[in-house]
Amino acid sequence: ASVMCSPSRSGVTHQASMAGNEASKALPGWQGRLRDPGSSFHIAIALTGLAILLHDLTVIPYSLAWQLEFAGYLKVSTCLSASYWTLDIVSNCFKGYFSDGDLVMESRAIMRKYMATWLLPDVCMVSCDWVGIILELVSAGSVESARSLKMLRLARLGRLLRIAGMMRMLRVAHSLQELFTELTSENVRFGFSICGLAGSALWFTHLIACSWFAVGRFSYSDTGFRWVEGSLGQDGVMVEFESMDDIYQYLTAYHWSLAQVSLGAIEINCQNASERTFNIVCLIVGLFGGSALISLLSASMVEFQAKQREKTDKLHTLRRYLSANHVEPRLAARVVRQISDRLRATLPLTEDAVPALEMLSTALRSDLRVGIYKPYLLPHPLLNFLYHFDMSFIYRLCHEALEMTSLRAEDSVFTAGSLSNAAYVMARGRLNYKQDPESAPGTRSRRLMPLERGTWICESSLWCHWIHVGTLEAVSVSLVLTMKASSFAAAVLSNPNVQQVAIEYGRQYHKRVISAKPPFTPWPSDLQVPFTDFGDMVCSMPVSINRLIGVSVLERHGGSIIKMSGQKSVREKLTNEVVHGKCTLIMDGVSRIFRIVSVIVLRLEREDGQIFVQLGKLEDHVLKSAACELPGGKREKEELVEDSLLRLLTTKLSPLKDCVQVERLETGVEEKMSREYNVRTRYLRSVCLATFSGSFDAPICTRALLPVQSSDLRIFNEELHHHHRGSIVASFGSAGRGSW
């Protein structure tokens, strides 16, 4: 039974709005507050943290050695430093990070990364800071003489706890190294590394100076003398060293420390065994540490100069070539500028750039290749299935058909109009796909699409002869995984276990490539081919292949179904459905099991805005179900969407077939948990948008043939009131005969 009804305004966008609501619920509340680590905000925070860290590394050893009173500047700076590092923990929860050159800006991933790395050390160091401050304040505020010794010990404990904060230099150095690696050039990184080495040497000398003064003042003296108890004099006037101001004492200690590290000399002599021991240790450290530092700096400078000389020679040779061929100055300047930029860029390492890998055995090298390429292959549902079905195929594929390709900015992977011989997966960096009206049918203006990591490009070249309809260019230094089509085909044909599944998948893919055209679908491109969802194609495969895929999934992951349901009968029932071809079961790219149901519906609209809907189903002239819905049904095996639509129009809706004009197809995916099988069911819904013109005679169902209960009428009216705002769906005449 069917009727024309006025459409609800929100009916067309209902599915999209539901998807948007679900996506917004899935995102945490702070998703919009996440910031790029390369943003000016986080760079300012990083530089502020570096300044505060340098201050702490300087002040903490000095205050411990000279026993400065916790008041005034020291008190304020310590509290501000602890407050900053506390807020820094919160800031790190909103800061993205780089993973293999790609920026990750997902809140849950950021929190997992932070919790697995620096969250616990940061909390421990901040806790030590605040506990140390509290102990200092408690000891400073105590005036009871009976507790003075105990408070003094608390003060010393508080100062020692503040030393733990010095360990955050490791995290700050690691964060700055990541930031400079991703956002700066090689020359800038080299400059910062030299400054870092020099700064580390100066800070180490400062630490030794503070330690030397602390040893002279607080260590055990077996002779009763200390170096700080000496005196200075001239012309008979003597001044005790301890009576001099702190600045002179610090400079004297730093001079002594610098002399030990650089193996120099100073007039200060050791006065007891503790000082002598410390002096010997410093001399040994200075002997080896100073030599290592100088050699490291020299080696870095020589290596840097060699690289710079090589770049200079290349540019000099290039300029000679351009001059000899009388190249136009503007063009020559562009050439030189691009070559200079590319010489400064650092390409990601590929297998060919690592000669040591040639020493690996064949088996271990294959394991290494699979380990590197697997994260890019398994998200593809077909390759995920083949990996679990026959792992030897993936090993051969990684060994023979795959290779990593490094790209510089403005490099082209392929251009429009060229013949494709490979498929690609974006592994790292930034790529743009461009389409022009001249090369892409159905494109009215130039389109530019940035690609995300893991995007598959030109999969069509694996299954058919494909000519590119767009251009793929690198925006920055990038890494692309290339899968050669000929090697892929050879790997498939050499493996009988995967051959029938892969060939049938290719047949279904090819059918969709050649049938993709308006008005049913948009034209195929290098990025996507309409209706090539893995579940959709498996539903269209013959029953034998469908059964093979479903049984294989159950054999490997059926235990999880039993674990979730607690009943073996559920798995047995599902297995029986798969074996008899009544159910399609697949595994997606992250190894989740789905039951697939593919349906097609027709949204037929008349010129006056009325929509054709189905009100119920009849069996033997008896109403079995009542529902206000678009007419449609399940797709059969080996059917494309247009085949299913043609079958629908020639069977259920045969009176309308000559009055229907198809405009376009829309697809949607809905997932629900099946209570019967305890497996997530994915509904692949293809909606055919069409217009109705003309007229036709509809059969009339009389009351005598169609026993209608009042409850059925109530259901009809409630359904239509919910979906179409209370349109009238049924009426009865005075003679007791009615029509739907």
Disulfide bonds with the S-S distance in Angstrom:
none
